[in-house]
Amino acid sequence: MTIVISLGGSIVAPQEGPSGLFLLQFRNVLLSWLEAENRKAIIVVGGGSAARQWQKAYKEFIEQAAERETSNDGNRGVEPARALYLDESLDRIGIAATRLNAQLVKEVFSDYCPDSVVTDPSADISMRGEILVAAGWKPGFSTDYDAVLLAERFHANQILNLSNISQIYSADPKKDPGAKPLAHITFDALLEMTGRVWNPGANLPFDPIAAAKAKELGLRVIFASGSNLENFDKILSEKSFIGTIID
């Protein structure tokens, strides 16, 4: 049995920085589940806070350069064409953040993960140990999408998406006080909520492109908090848990 875990970068490295204690506790929970025979785990790590901070800085740079270009006659600043490639640049920055976070996770599980961090989920990948760690791939593709491709490659039927939010809500709770947590949602209903376009750095429960692919493959996604390790253990043990099932 193989499980794919899409581990949010905000869990590995929150705004205040990564926690060695949390990583130890996360490791202990996952290794306890792996004790049973023929179990393996693939962990795909996101960019989280680091990605968003670095992306924010680049967007500010583009905005400031554009203002200088229009206000200072004769000073070209940054060429306007640069802005056309903004999304791709933001993706590259985010991918770099995922790879730093993924390398940290790989080292935490180094005795169970002899393979290098996977950076191309479409490649001919081998998995020699009980754990495989993956990071971002290329512009236009989120780590959620990478997780879906790896689930297909290694015949996993479920993705566990761990983020800094415990459940998907019926609406944005910051904007709608009547928003309610959902125990279950279909992929179609999720896509109605999020739209079907991937935007680098977008704070969505699950990448819409990945959701559409997961639906096509017949995968089930469990969305839950990554910092609640007791709940994480319940999910792995197939006990009652707090989260949202997407299928």
C-alpha positions as CSV (number, residue, x, y, z in Angstrom):
1,M,0.0,0.0,0.0
2,T,1.3,3.4,-1.0
3,I,0.0,6.7,0.3
4,V,0.8,10.1,-1.3
5,I,1.1,13.1,1.1
6,S,0.9,16.6,-0.3
7,L,2.6,18.4,2.6
8,G,2.1,22.1,2.6
9,G,5.2,24.2,2.8
10,S,3.4,26.3,5.5
11,I,3.5,23.1,7.7
12,V,7.2,22.3,7.1
13,A,8.4,25.9,7.3
14,P,5.7,28.3,8.7
15,Q,6.3,32.1,8.8
16,E,8.3,31.8,12.0
17,G,10.6,29.2,10.4
18,P,10.8,25.4,10.5
19,S,10.6,23.5,13.8
20,G,12.9,20.5,14.4
21,L,10.5,19.3,17.1
22,F,7.5,19.3,14.8
23,L,9.5,17.4,12.1
24,L,10.5,14.8,14.7
25,Q,6.9,14.3,15.8
26,F,5.7,14.1,12.2
27,R,8.4,11.5,11.5
28,N,7.4,9.4,14.5
29,V,3.7,9.3,13.4
30,L,4.5,8.4,9.8
31,L,7.1,5.8,10.8
32,S,4.6,4.2,13.2
33,W,2.2,3.7,10.3
34,L,5.0,2.4,8.1
35,E,5.7,-0.4,10.6
36,A,3.1,-2.6,8.9
37,E,4.4,-4.7,6.0
38,N,4.3,-3.4,2.4
39,R,3.5,0.2,3.3
40,K,5.2,3.1,1.6
41,A,4.8,6.9,1.6
42,I,5.5,9.6,-1.0
43,I,5.8,13.1,0.4
44,V,5.4,16.0,-2.0
45,V,6.4,19.2,-0.3
46,G,5.1,22.7,-1.0
47,G,6.7,26.1,-0.9
48,G,4.5,27.7,1.8
49,S,5.5,30.9,3.5
50,A,8.9,31.2,1.9
51,A,7.5,30.9,-1.6
52,R,4.9,33.6,-0.9
53,Q,7.4,36.0,0.7
54,W,9.9,35.7,-2.2
55,Q,7.1,35.9,-4.8
56,K,5.7,39.0,-3.0
57,A,9.2,40.7,-3.2
58,Y,9.4,40.0,-7.0
59,K,5.9,41.4,-7.6
60,E,6.9,44.5,-5.7
61,F,10.0,44.8,-7.8
62,I,8.0,44.6,-11.0
63,E,5.5,47.2,-9.8
64,Q,8.2,49.6,-8.6
65,A,10.2,49.2,-11.8
66,A,7.1,49.9,-13.9
67,E,6.4,53.1,-11.9
68,R,9.9,54.3,-12.4
69,E,9.7,53.6,-16.1
70,T,6.6,55.8,-16.5
71,S,7.8,58.6,-14.2
72,N,11.4,58.9,-15.3
73,D,11.6,59.9,-18.9
74,G,14.6,58.3,-20.6
75,N,15.1,55.7,-17.9
76,R,13.7,52.4,-19.3
77,G,13.8,50.6,-15.9
78,V,12.5,47.1,-16.6
79,E,11.1,46.3,-20.0
80,P,7.3,46.1,-20.1
81,A,7.7,42.7,-21.7
82,R,9.1,41.4,-18.4
83,A,5.6,41.6,-16.9
84,L,4.3,39.2,-19.5
85,Y,6.4,36.5,-17.9
86,L,5.4,37.3,-14.3
87,D,3.5,34.1,-13.7
88,E,6.3,32.0,-15.0
89,S,8.9,33.9,-12.8
90,L,6.7,33.5,-9.8
91,D,6.4,29.8,-10.4
92,R,10.2,29.4,-10.7
93,I,10.6,31.2,-7.4
94,G,8.0,29.0,-5.7
95,I,9.6,25.9,-7.1
96,A,12.9,26.9,-5.6
97,A,11.2,27.2,-2.2
98,T,9.6,23.7,-2.5
99,R,13.0,22.2,-3.2
100,L,14.5,23.7,-0.1
101,N,11.6,22.5,2.0
102,A,11.7,19.1,0.4
103,Q,15.4,18.7,1.0
104,L,14.8,19.3,4.7
105,V,12.1,16.6,4.8
106,K,14.3,14.2,2.8
107,E,17.1,14.6,5.4
108,V,14.6,14.1,8.2
109,F,13.7,10.7,6.6
110,S,17.2,10.0,5.2
111,D,17.4,6.5,6.7
112,Y,14.1,5.6,5.0
113,C,14.6,7.6,1.9
114,P,17.8,6.7,-0.1
115,D,16.6,8.4,-3.3
116,S,17.3,12.0,-4.2
117,V,14.4,14.5,-4.0
118,V,12.2,14.0,-7.1
119,T,11.9,17.2,-9.2
120,D,10.3,15.6,-12.3
121,P,7.3,13.4,-11.5
122,S,7.0,12.4,-15.2
123,A,10.5,10.8,-15.2
124,D,11.2,7.1,-14.9
125,I,11.4,7.2,-11.1
126,S,12.5,4.4,-8.8
127,M,11.7,4.1,-5.1
128,R,14.3,2.1,-3.3
129,G,13.2,2.9,0.2
130,E,10.0,3.1,2.1
131,I,9.7,6.9,1.7
132,L,10.2,9.1,-1.4
133,V,10.3,12.9,-1.2
134,A,9.3,15.2,-4.1
135,A,9.3,18.9,-4.7
136,G,8.1,21.3,-7.4
137,W,8.6,20.4,-11.1
138,K,8.3,23.3,-13.6
139,P,6.3,26.5,-14.2
140,G,2.6,25.9,-14.7
141,F,2.5,22.9,-12.4
142,S,1.8,22.9,-8.6
143,T,3.0,20.4,-6.1
144,D,-0.6,19.2,-5.8
145,Y,-0.4,18.3,-9.5
146,D,2.9,16.6,-8.9
147,A,1.3,14.6,-6.1
148,V,-1.5,13.4,-8.5
149,L,1.1,12.3,-11.1
150,L,3.0,10.4,-8.5
151,A,-0.1,8.8,-7.2
152,E,-0.8,7.6,-10.8
153,R,2.8,6.5,-11.2
154,F,2.9,4.4,-8.0
155,H,-0.7,3.2,-8.1
156,A,-1.9,5.0,-5.0
157,N,-5.6,5.6,-4.8
158,Q,-5.5,8.3,-2.2
159,I,-3.8,11.7,-1.6
160,L,-3.6,13.1,1.9
161,N,-3.4,16.9,1.5
162,L,-2.0,18.5,4.7
163,S,-2.1,22.3,5.0
164,N,-2.6,24.9,7.7
165,I,-6.4,24.7,7.4
166,S,-8.3,21.8,9.1
167,Q,-11.2,21.6,6.6
168,I,-12.6,23.1,3.4
169,Y,-15.4,25.5,4.0
170,S,-18.6,26.2,2.0
171,A,-17.2,29.8,1.4
172,D,-14.3,31.9,2.5
173,P,-14.9,32.2,6.3
174,K,-12.9,35.5,6.3
175,K,-15.5,37.0,4.0
176,D,-18.6,35.0,4.9
177,P,-19.5,34.5,8.6
178,G,-22.0,31.9,7.6
179,A,-19.4,29.6,5.9
180,K,-19.5,26.1,7.2
181,P,-16.8,23.4,7.4
182,L,-17.5,20.5,5.0
183,A,-16.9,16.8,5.8
184,H,-17.3,15.9,2.1
185,I,-17.2,17.7,-1.3
186,T,-17.1,16.5,-4.8
187,F,-14.4,17.6,-7.2
188,D,-17.0,19.3,-9.4
189,A,-18.3,21.3,-6.4
190,L,-14.7,22.2,-5.4
191,L,-13.9,23.4,-8.9
192,E,-17.1,25.5,-8.9
193,M,-15.7,27.2,-5.8
194,T,-12.1,27.7,-6.8
195,G,-12.4,28.1,-10.6
196,R,-10.3,25.9,-13.0
197,V,-7.2,28.1,-13.4
198,W,-3.9,27.6,-11.6
199,N,-2.3,30.9,-10.3
200,P,1.2,30.8,-8.7
201,G,1.0,31.4,-5.0
202,A,-2.8,31.2,-4.9
203,N,-4.1,30.2,-1.5
204,L,-6.6,27.5,-2.5
205,P,-7.4,24.2,-0.8
206,F,-6.3,22.2,-3.8
207,D,-4.9,23.2,-7.2
208,P,-7.8,23.2,-9.7
209,I,-5.8,21.6,-12.4
210,A,-4.7,18.9,-10.0
211,A,-8.3,18.4,-8.8
212,A,-9.5,17.9,-12.4
213,K,-6.7,15.3,-13.0
214,A,-7.5,13.5,-9.7
215,K,-11.1,13.3,-10.7
216,E,-10.1,11.8,-14.1
217,L,-8.0,9.2,-12.3
218,G,-10.7,8.3,-9.7
219,L,-8.5,9.4,-6.8
220,R,-9.7,10.4,-3.4
221,V,-8.2,13.4,-1.6
222,I,-8.3,13.9,2.1
223,F,-7.9,17.5,3.1
224,A,-6.8,18.1,6.7
225,S,-4.5,20.1,9.1
226,G,-0.9,19.1,9.0
227,S,0.0,20.5,12.4
228,N,-2.6,18.4,14.2
229,L,-0.5,15.2,14.4
230,E,-3.0,13.3,16.5
231,N,-5.6,13.9,13.7
232,F,-2.9,12.9,11.1
233,D,-2.4,9.6,13.0
234,K,-6.2,9.0,13.0
235,I,-6.3,9.5,9.2
236,L,-3.5,7.0,8.7
237,S,-5.2,4.5,11.1
238,E,-8.5,4.9,9.2
239,K,-10.2,6.2,12.3
240,S,-12.7,9.1,12.6
241,F,-10.9,12.4,11.8
242,I,-11.4,16.1,11.3
243,G,-11.0,17.0,7.6
244,T,-12.7,17.1,4.2
245,I,-13.0,14.2,1.8
246,I,-12.9,15.1,-1.9
247,D,-14.0,12.6,-4.5
